[in-house]
């Protein structure tokens, strides 16, 4: 069942279209990655959905919400660069946010304790926020976005500024949260989208260029490939590989060759036969499907 529906949403800056009439829906209980390069329009889209900026056209519909309702009652939002009152403790900050959401002080304190435990920083609840690590601050930011029990939790680039440890902490938390609430997060990091999300919205130049389940999008734009590497110092004649009938193209990176093919079985036989005939010193031969990066590049270049 659709929780959020967006129809022909537009945004212009200085007369220039930034968001060009996008349409999509988010189902209740799903985890959706809004995926695209920097400048694609992800943050602008989330800011319109959160009510922070006005659109120049289109419609945003939320389940059970009347036209006069304020969508902010139904969503929680963590911006890409959250700002905290760093002289407060983590608990003080959450109580402050809860009071802004019209909770009484007792309920706010209880809710703050619940969320601090939920995001895994209960032991630091009385520590000043300026002593928190980057990962702890993001966890606190997610807690403040959840303070009023929203139906949709929106996170803008939640791990892009974190070190590897903080990134892993937040991604693990997101993996847990998606079992409890509907989650929409933006990212330009393809591995994060692949790891956490169930569905994708691929955005490019202010347009949604593809949408659907991760597996569904993969099947629609299926590109099979074979990864090959040779002994150090050896360079094969790449034109002989690309001349094979089942090969679409080949790319290489630090001695690894990614060979994109239109028929995996045929290409496997052709490539192995070529390697045997030429006597190339093969070290690795792996048949696999294309990564999300391969898929994204194919979609945006169409």
N, C-alpha and C positions, 0 to 999 in steps of 0.2 A: 504493500500500500504506500502511495506517495505521501511523504511528509512535507516536502518542499517542492514547489513547481515554479520555474522561471520561464517567462515567455517574452521573447523579443526585447530583452533588456539591453539598454544602450547607455553609453556615457561619453560625453564630449568634453574636451579641455581646449579652450581657446578656439572653438569651432572645429577642432580636429577630432574625428571619431577614435576613441580609445577602446571602447567595448562596442562591438558591431552587431547588435541584435542577436544575443545568444539565447538559446533555449536548452533547458535540461531539467531533470527532476531527480530528487533524492528519495529513496525508499526508506521507510522506517526500519531501524535496526542495521543499516548498512554502514560501511566505512568507505568513504569516497576520497580519492586523491585528485585534487585539482592540479594537474601536472602541466608544466610548461617552462620555457626558458625565462630568464629575467627579462621583464618588459613585456611579457605576453598579456598582462592584464589581470593576473591572479589576485593581487592585493586590492585593486580597484573593485573587482567583482565581490570579494568578501566584505569590503567596506560598504558596498551598496546593500548586500544581504543583511548586514548587521545594523543598518539604519544610520551609519555614521556619515554617509554622503548620499545625496539624492541622485537618482538616475535621470536621464534625459528622455526616457521613454521605456515602455515595457511594463510588465506586471510580475510581482512576487507574491505567491500564494502559499500560505502555511496551513496545514491541516487544522480545522476547527477555528480558524481565525477569521473574524469578520473584517470588512473593509476598513472599519474605523479602529481596529485593534492595533496596538503597538507590538511589532514583531520582537522587540527587545525583551519582552517578557518570556519569550519562547526559546531564545538562543543564548548561548554563552560564547564569548569571543576572546581569543588571545591574539593580540597583534604581533607582528613580526618583531617589534622592538618594545616590549612591555616596560612600563615605568612603575617603579615601586617607591613608597615612602621608606627609604632604606634605614631610617633611624627607628622604625618600628620593628617589632619582632614579627615572625611569620604569623603567629596567632593573632596579634593585634591588628595586622593588616587585613586578615580574613574577616575578623569581627567588624572592622571598619567598613569593608565592602558589603558584608551582610546587612549592616545597619542602613547602608545606602539603598539596599534592596527591600527596605521596610520590615526587616525582622526585628523582633524585640531582642533586648540584650542577652537574655538567657538562651533563647533559641539560636541566636547568632554564635554564641560561645560554643554551644553543643555542635552546631553544624561545622564550625571551624575545626574543632577537634576531630570530627568524623573525617573531614576532607584531608587534614594533615596526615592522618593515619592512612587514608586511602591512597594518597600520592607518595607515601613512603618517607615523609620528613617529620614525623611526629616527634622524634628525638630532638629536633632543632626548632621546635615551636616557640621557644622562649629566647632564641638567639636572634640578634639583629640581622636584618636582611642584608646589610652591607657585608656580612661575614659569610653569606651563602655563596656556593659555587654557581657556575652558570647553569648546570643541570638542576640544582636545587631551586634556583630562581624560576626556571621553566616549569618545574613541578608545582611551585607555588602559584605561578601564573595560570596553570591549568586548573588548580583548585579554586582560584577566584572566579574563573569562567564558569565553574560548576556550582557556585555557591547557592544559586536560586533554583537548582534542579532543572536546568533547561532541557528541552526536548532534542535540541540540536547543538552539538559542541563544535565550534569552528576554530581552527588553529592555523595561523598564517606563518608558514615556514618555521615550524616549531623546533627544528634541530639544526638549522643552517649555520647558526653562529656558535655552536657548541663544539667542545673538544671531543675526541672519540669516546671517552668514558661518559660524559654528559649526554652525548647523542644516543649511546646505547641505553642509558637509563630511561630517557624520555620515550624512545621507540618501544621499549619493553612496557612502559606504562600505557602507551597508546594501544598496544596489542591487547592489554587487559581491559581497557576502557571500552573498546569497540564491542565487547560482549554485553555492555551495560547500557550504552546509549548510541544514538546516531552520531556519526563523526564525519566531519568534512575538514580536510586539511590541504593546504597548498604546499607545493614543493617543486624545486627544479632538480632535486636529487632523485634520479630514476630508481636507484636501488631501494630507497626508502619507500617509494610508492609501491614497488613490487613486493616488498617485505610485509607491509602492514595493510594495504588496502584490499578491498574486495572488488571495487568498481573504480573506473577511471573516467575523468573528464580531461581530455587532451586539449590544451589551449595554445593557440598560436596567433599572434598579431590581432588580439582582441576578439578572436572567434573560437568557438568550440569546434575542433576539427574531427573529433571522434569521441564517442561516449559508449559506455557499456561495461560489462564485467571484464575483468582482466583476461580471463580465458577466452571470452567471446571476442574481444578485440584482437587477441592473438590469432584466433582462428580466421577471422575476417581478413587480416593482413598477414597471413602466415608467410614467413620467409624461413626456409630451412637453410642450415649452414653446416659446414664441416670445418673443424679447427685442426690445423696441422702445424707441427714444429719440427725442425731438423737440428742436427748436431751443430753446436756453436761454431760460428765462422762460415757455415755453408749458406749460400744464397741460391735458391732455385731459379730457373728461368720462368718468371711469372707469366709471361705471354703464352707459354705452353699450357699452363693451367687454365687461363681464361679462354683459350681456344677450344676447350672441351665442350661438346654439345650441351651437357647438362649444367654447365657453370654459367651463372649470371655475371658475377664479378668477384674479385678477390681484393682483400685489404690485408696489409701487414703492419704489425706493431711489435717492435723489439724481438724480432725473430719468430713471432707467432703469426700464422697466416689464417685469416678468416675467409673461407670460401663460400659464397652464397650461391645456392643451387635451386633449380626448379624441379628436380626429381632426385630425392636423396639416394635411393637405391642405385639408380643409374650413375649418379655422380660418384658415389662411393667406389663402384667398380672401375669407372674411368680414371679416377685420381690414383687409386692403388696400382692400377696397371701402368700408368704413366710413371709413378715413383719407382716401380720395379724395373721398367724398361730403361729408365734413365740412370738407375743406380743411385738415387738420392738417399742420403743417410737419415732416414726417418727416425724421429724420437717419440712423437705423439701423433695419434690420429683419433679424433673424437667427433662423433656424429651427434649433433644436438640442435635444438630449436634456437631461433634468434632471441636475443635478449630484448628487454623492454626498450633499451636504447636503440637497437636496430629497428624495432617496430616504430618508435617515435620518429626517427629520422625518415623512415619510409613515408609515414603519414604526412608530415609537415612539408615534405618535398614534392608531394603529388600536385 
